[in-house]
Amino acid sequence: MVGEHLLEVKNLKTTFLTEMGSVVAVDGMSLHVDYGETLGLVGESGCGKSVTAESIMRLLDERTTKYEGEILFKGQDLLSLPEKKMVDIRGNEIAMIFQDAMTSLNPVYTIGNQIVETILTHQKVSKKEAYEKAIEMLRLTGIPSPEKRILEYPHEISGGMRQRVMIAMALSCKPSLLIADEPTTALDVTIQAQILDVINELKKELNMGVIMITHDLGVVAEVCTRVAVMYLGQVIEEAPVDNIFTNSLHPYTKGLLKSIPKIEGDRNKKLYTIEGIVPSLHNIPKGCRFAPRCSFADEQCRTQSPVLKETDGGHKVRCWHYEKIGQMEEKIDVTATS
Amino acid sequence: MSQQQAEKEARKQSAPILQVKNLKKYYPITSPFGKTKDFVKAVEQVTFDLTEKETIGLVGESGCGKSTTGRTILRLTEPTEGAAIYKGRDLFTLKPKEMKKVRKEIQMVFQDPHSSLNPKKRIGEIIEESMKIHRIGNKAERIEKAMYLLRRTGIREDQYYKFPHEFSGGQRQRIGIARALAVNPSVFILDEPVSALDVSIQSQVINLLEELQDEFKLAYLFISHDLSVVRHISDQIGVMYLGHLVEKASTDELFENPLHPYTKALLSSIPIPDTRVRRERIILKGDVPSPINPPSGCVFHTRCPFVIEKCKKEKPIYKESTNGHLVACHLY
């Protein structure tokens, strides 16, 4: 590989120490993000996608959380940095936007105050310059008449506007990495389309790397260049975005794609379902974690854990039988068409 | 296929089981001294019919009045104006005692399975309770029926004595559905029943709802903001914007030939989980206006890309294009 990645996570393992024993929320996570690239992190609730993000930012309470592995940001291991250095990076070089903009904004400060606070923390500028910068950022995110908005409080503006404010705040220091944790989940589709557009535009303008965490495969198809699918704390498949949709290899990814109702095509067909529910992190299945819900699972799957194996062109999959499953499905397709 | 179509045709002929006519709901905004200052115009002149074994979907963004529509039909909030004719009787004029009887036949399933089940009751009791209230069967029969319904909705019978918190979101939604089924209803009002669920669980619950519809001959009013889910389950779809039903058509017709600019924008902004499909997206400017002060004329004119002078002054009336496709827009 030429050069270094903007962010490279190597074998990250995040363990929560709880009263009921320790829980490994993220287990052996490896991924990388380059400049100007959007990596999608997909999975269902509890799969560890948010914990991965919070580990990268080191937002979790370190008295009850144990990190193992390496998180290299511009070649520097974030996990070994002292907290003071970390403060310089958070919000400055790596910024994060959250799902719920209402609870992430401080209700007793004006929008302007909150953006200015971020700028003043990280940059040596006067208050006046900071305000001008804040107005500029709000304009960039498409907020009409930002000079007036800057004096308003979070409750005075709509959900879509709040998310724009969050983006403005996150990008006010021109970070090189943006982590967006379900930024549009709480928004309506027409507003979601606006926000995704804003994120995409600004990514190009600032040449940022973006990690887009979402459970919505539609959003992934719209904005991501590469996708990592997570299940129970592990990446089970990673591929360029086109491959995920045209040639997914892992039965879980395939199942997810098939179980979404489509906007076109036959609607009288029954929806495909993945049987069962996601097991609890307290008792992770032996062997392949997806085996209990997988219709292709055999003895090997139930006893031995598969590794994340690279097939070709950056496509990685964690499955013992992905080749066999692919062939079997081809056969099914042939018999179905003939 | 032809048989299915014939069945659908036959269904269209049969009289509607529930007719909602000109439904209007205004919430008063009162000053601290109890004087009414203004109204939140949540639902305005909504009209639709629901036929036996049919599903009508109501879609729209938050605050468009789709949930309020569902709730007023059951009089969980009192309607301001209009009528809901169920089996020949107007629900809005019924006395509380009579209304209670009707509630047995029209049941509701809520979005949040975490807050809609009593946390202090065992799930078996939760399902039995509704039968008890409506005096259905004796104790033994009720338990047997609750057991059957649990099994039917995919919960193991030995979990009868467990509490709601011991179940996952999808399972809790199944319990909510079993509870609604317990009193032999003929209409389900489903308010975002799968929105809180993960994709893999969502498809399980949708399939279950479809099976139950056939088995128990239920009519569904399916309220959701997710157009792909609504498309999958509904026979007819009504699109709502700021309290108004702006377009109504059969599902296939609506998706193939959307007429209202809002419907078009809504359809174009759904992210499609496939990179091979690329579409022209219509991105609407701005936000939904406040329902306290809705725009004059057509409520959508502030965001409409095709706005003309007439839209700002005159309220559009429904026009029928082809076979029951209704649209409220000056451009048609």
Interface residues (C-beta under 8 A of the other chain):
Chain A: E44 S45 P144 S158 G159 G160 M161 D188 V189 T190 I191 Q192 A193 Q194 L196 D197 H215 D216 L217 G218 V219 V220 A221 E222 V241 D242 F245 T246 G255 L256 L257 S259 I260 P261 K262 I263 E264 R267 N268 K270 L271 Y272 T273 I274 I277 V278
Chain B: Q4 E61 S62 S168 G170 Q171 D198 V199 S200 I201 Q202 S203 Q204 I206 N207 E210 H225 L227 S228 V229 R231 H232 I233 T251 F255 A265 L266 L267 S269 I270 P271 I272 P273 D274 T275 R276 R281 I283 L284 G286 D287 V288
